[in-house]
Amino acid sequence: MEDQSQNKETRNVKDIVEFWDNNGFGFSNVNAKKQLLSWLDDSSFLQPKDMILKAVTIACANNKRKLNDVIGILKN
């Protein structure tokens, strides 16, 4: 059971980082990625990965490609 949980967590991180990298948020901005990924554990969302990806998508649509913009969306 733990392997499935670990695999899902690894896949979630991979999906979020790939989206971040592929959409102009700063490929080398490791600190921002770590802060964003902390929302997977430190949030009250039922589906944290989906919410993070949705927030990043909304930020992209508004041409706001900074971590603070994404966090602002997540907080709202």
N, C-alpha and C positions, 0 to 999 in steps of 0.2 A: 504494500500500500504506500509506503514511504517513497518508493521509486516513482510511482505514478505522480505523487504530489511534487516531488523534486523535478520530474520531467515537465510537468505543467508550469511550474515556476520558471524553469529555464526557458521554456517556449514563450512564456509571457514576456520575460525580459528581452529575449531575442526579437520578438515582434515589435515591441515598443522602440527598442534601439534602432532597428532597421527602418521603421517609419520616420523616426527622428533624423537619421542620417540621409534618407532618400528624399526628404522634403525641405532641405535647406536650413535646418536649425543649427548647424555647426557640427560637422563630422568629428572634429577633435575636441569638442567641448565636453570632456569626461565629467567634470564636476557637475555640470547641469544635468547630464544623463543620470548621475547617481542621485541627485536631488529628486528628479522626476520619478525614478524607480522606487524611491522611498515611499511614494504614494501607494505602491502595491501592498505594503505592510501597514502603513500608518494612516489608513483612511477608513471611513465607515461605509464605503461603497460596497454593495453586494457583489458587483462585478468590477473590481478596480481596474483590470486591464482594459475593459471596454470603455470605461469612463475616461481613462487616460488617453486612449486612442481617439476618442470623440473630442476631447479637449484640444488635442494637438491638431486634429482635423479642422476644428472651428478656428483655431489660431491661424492655420494655413489659409483658410478661406478668407480671412480678414487681413492677410499679409502681415501677420504679427508673429515673427519667428524668434521670440525670446522666451526664456524659461519663465520670467515673471508674468508674461502674458498667459502662458499655459496654466500656471499656478492660480492666477486670478480667475480663470475660467473654472478650474476645479473647485475653487472655494465658493464660487457662486452656484 
